Amino acid sequence: MVKKIYEAVQYIQARTTIQPTVGIVLGSGLGSFTSEIQAECEIPYGEIPNFPVSTVEGHQGKLIFGTLSGKKVVAMAGRFHYYEGYSVDEVVFPIRVMKFLGIKNLFVSNAAGGTHPDFHVGDLMIINDHISFFTPNPLVGKNDNDLGPRFPDMSEPYKKDLINKAKDIAQANKIDLKEGVYFGVTGPTFETRAEYKLVRILGGDAVGMSTVQEVTVANHMGIPVFAVSVITDVGIREEENTITHEEVLQAAKEAEPKLTLIFKELIRQL
């Protein structure tokens, strides 16, 4: 794994002199955020050694290096999912690469289904914790101490100080910001009505098909994480209502300006 990481890092460093301090992962329908970055270099995933290639609509599939809010950043315009057929190691590989490129903080976004009764389509939910028992753990297997400890602590997977700063930013800009627990599943099917109810009973406020594996690996490597879900559908819904990926992308697009503001201002304060 470390050899593959170094191969990717060496290729990237030969393409750009930027040394990012912030890594950003953009979820479904949130790729327009990259227009806020003063881009200096863009590298398609397919050109990077050992990198997977995103196959999902709404994911551009490239690393973008540049400046945002006065900080050097690297953004993943499109992420990888277990449901695409990738191994768990492939799903989290970009996070490990960003760590070796020098990032000090990781910002993550995703599109999620709301299960909390007070959530509505278009809401933003700060993730303050997650439930990952229903997805494969990316740390299963022989541990490499160069990447992190055998038994990493997960008592604060999402940094409280970053969460508190984001709340202040939202309040100052009159953004209604929710907060809750993200429940990770494999997908690619949207949940059945019974599954949505189960997620709620088990403590999930929102459910989605990404994020938990990336955050687990970030914690393994000691990277502070801040994450937000865009509530793009409501899971416990009317009997005749169905969910499509196109509707998810549209809802994410409409909520993106609020997410962009919070990310930009929070990165400015780092």
PALUMMAR-121716 format. One record per residue (C-alpha): x, y, z; residue in three letters. Coordinates in steps of 0.001 Angstrom, whole numbers, padded with zeros to 6 digits, always signed. Last residue first. Layout:
N
XYZala;...
REM end
This chain:
270
-007818+027442+009705leu;-010226+030391+009642gln;-010289+030771+005855arg;-011062+027052+005533ile;-014154+027609+007684leu;-015238+030575+005558glu;-014894+028660+002308lys;-016538+025467+003588phe;-019502+027361+005054ile;-020045+029460+001932leu;-019780+026460-000379thr;-022306+024481+001638leu;-024822+027307+001379lys;-024214+027700-002380pro;-024532+023893-002889glu;-028104+023475-001658ala;-029664+023846-005122glu;-027081+021589-006745lys;-027569+018909-004099ala;-031317+018897-004686ala;-030795+018537-008440gln;-028315+015676-008027leu;-030665+013786-005702val;-033562+014279-008091glu;-031498+012790-010917glu;-030537+009842-008716his;-034209+008960-008333thr;-036351+008555-005211ile;-039984+007409-005056thr;-043076+008987-003462asn;-046328+007010-003545glu;-046218+005909+000087glu;-045250+009300+001484glu;-041803+009491+003031arg;-039444+008179+005671ile;-036307+008595+003574gly;-036417+012289+002798val;-034282+013190-000188asp;-031297+015398-000974thr;-030216+016195+002577ile;-026792+017679+001928val;-024432+016003+004363ser;-021530+017927+005879val;-018108+016799+007096ala;-015172+018228+009042phe;-012216+015913+009633val;-008922+016183+011543pro;-006238+013958+009932ile;-004448+011557+012305gly;-003721+008757+009846met;-006288+006325+011279his;-008679+009258+011629asn;-008423+009897+007887ala;-008904+006167+007256val;-012132+006106+009249thr;-013290+009312+007562val;-012869+007830+004090glu;-014658+004641+005123gln;-017546+006565+006679val;-017916+008992+003752thr;-019986+007064+001207ser;-023328+005339+000556met;-025715+007461+002590gly;-028112+007687+005516val;-029182+010648+007631ala;-030275+011064+011240asp;-029097+007588+012215gly;-029705+006342+015737gly;-030619+002659+015336leu;-034344+003434+015210ile;-033760+005937+012390arg;-031757+003455+010333val;-034467+000840+010933leu;-037143+003221+009624lys;-035122+003837+006474tyr;-034675+000074+006111glu;-038429-000515+006347ala;-039087+002073+003642arg;-036533+000375+001437thr;-033162+002058+001108glu;-031826+003437-002136phe;-029995+000721-004005thr;-026286+001204-004656pro;-025744+000963-001754gly;-023085+000049+000822thr;-024509+001712+003915val;-023204+004447+006232gly;-025409+006117+008841phe;-024559+009762+009446tyr;-025350+011121+012916val;-026622+014652+013436gly;-026520+018400+013059glu;-028784+020798+011172lys;-027743+024200+009855leu;-030262+026917+009027asp;-028070+029532+007388ile;-028474+033080+008696lys;-024945+034116+007614asn;-023657+034799+011135ala;-025461+031686+012380gln;-023901+029524+009712ala;-020397+030830+010437ile;-020860+030273+014178asp;-022073+026726+013532lys;-019049+026096+011315ala;-016710+027230+014098lys;-018367+024818+016518asn;-018041+021907+014070ile;-014359+022694+013455leu;-013701+022688+017210asp;-015647+019459+017603lys;-013546+017505+015135lys;-015428+014730+013342tyr;-014146+011225+014174pro;-014162+012081+017882glu;-014356+008805+019848ser;-012832+006877+016959met;-009520+005815+018531asp;-007262+003851+016185pro;-006526+000188+016947phe;-003614-000978+014776arg;-002044+002482+014712pro;-001482+004601+011583gly;-000081+004716+008051leu;+003581+003891+008696asp;+002350+001336+011245asn;+000969-000771+008399asp;-001829-002955+009777asn;-002478-006397+008316lys;-006118-006796+007386gly;-009300-004875+008178val;-008600-001135+008230leu;-011072-000246+005457pro;-014045-001457+007554asn;-016702-002968+005276pro;-020048-001130+005523thr;-023059-001792+007777phe;-021192-001310+011070phe;-020285+002261+010083ser;-022414+004471+012309ile;-021322+008099+012219his;-020675+011113+014394asp;-021013+014905+014381asn;-022000+015198+010724ile;-023138+018740+010023ile;-026472+018505+008277met;-027423+020877+005455leu;-031092+021012+004498asp;-032139+020950+000829gly;-034841+018312+001213val;-036278+018524+004709his;-035189+017280+008129phe;-037373+017495+011251asp;-038404+013827+011195pro;-034775+012648+011150his;-034380+010044+008402thr;-032812+012281+005764gly;-031271+010659+002717gly;-027747+011773+001987ala;-025643+013648-000572ala;-022057+013993+000551asn;-019413+016454+001658ser;-015984+015991+003217val;-013373+018493+004412phe;-010016+017035+005498leu;-007426+018933+007540asn;-003601+018930+007723lys;-002916+017945+004096ile;+000705+017127+003247gly;+000832+015230-000045leu;+001183+012050+002032phe;-002190+012777+003624lys;-003704+013457+000196met;-002470+010051-000994val;-004061+008298+001968arg;-007361+010003+001256ile;-007070+009062-002431pro;-006663+005346-001533phe;-009868+005189+000533val;-012133+003631-002102val;-009280+001602-003596glu;-008514-000062-000269asp;-012234-000832+000174val;-012143-002720-003113ser;-013917-001107-006020tyr;-017095-002558-007475gly;-018956+000703-007934glu;-020879-000113-004739tyr;-017741+000494-002660tyr;-017773+004103-003748his;-015173+006420-005228phe;-015169+010210-005128arg;-015788+013026-007587gly;-014101+016390-007880ala;-011493+015529-005278met;-010089+018834-004102ala;-006503+019730-003207val;-006021+022951-001304val;-003531+025746-000695lys;-005115+028272+001638lys;-006043+031937+001063gly;-009771+031293+000984ser;-009235+028679-001729leu;-006013+028238-003688thr;-005197+025531-006201gly;-004962+021836-006954phe;-007875+019972-008535ile;-007895+016185-008592leu;-010152+014684-011246lys;-013220+012511-011807gly;-016173+014798-012522gln;-018687+013065-010236his;-022366+013848-010905gly;-022962+010621-012819glu;-020997+007782-011201val;-018011+005989-012737thr;-015095+007521-010836ser;-011694+006183-011887val;-009425+004338-009440pro;-005911+005658-008778phe;-002928+003272-008864asn;-000774+005690-010920pro;-002533+009001-011663ile;-003583+009607-015274glu;-007046+008062-014925gly;-007839+010311-011997tyr;-007687+013378-014206pro;-005142+015952-012972ile;-006035+019639-012681glu;-003422+022280-011852cys;-003440+025920-010797glu;-007095+026255-009880ala;-008295+029333-008049gln;-010980+027292-006311ile;-014542+028616-006268glu;-015294+026817-009544ser;-014595+023566-007658thr;-017862+023952-005762phe;-019630+023099-009018ser;-018860+019431-008269gly;-021538+019106-005609leu;-024004+016895-007474gly;-022840+013721-005756ser;-020131+014315-003167gly;-017046+016528-003037leu;-013963+015510-001051val;-011702+018395+000038ile;-008123+018177+001327gly;-006521+021136+003078val;-002814+021870+003567thr;-001915+021448-000089pro;+001698+021638-001311gln;+001412+023060-004818ile;+004428+022384-007038thr;+002361+020477-009585thr;+002824+017718-012180arg;+005952+016018-010803ala;+004390+016184-007349gln;+001400+014248-008690ile;+003567+011465-010123tyr;+005584+011191-006920gln;+002405+011062-004837val;+000881+008272-006924ala;+004017+006132-006751glu;+004364+006918-003044tyr;+000839+005682-002368ile;+001440+002474-004305lys;+004595+001766-002270lys;+002713+002500+000966val;+000000+000000+000000met;
REM end
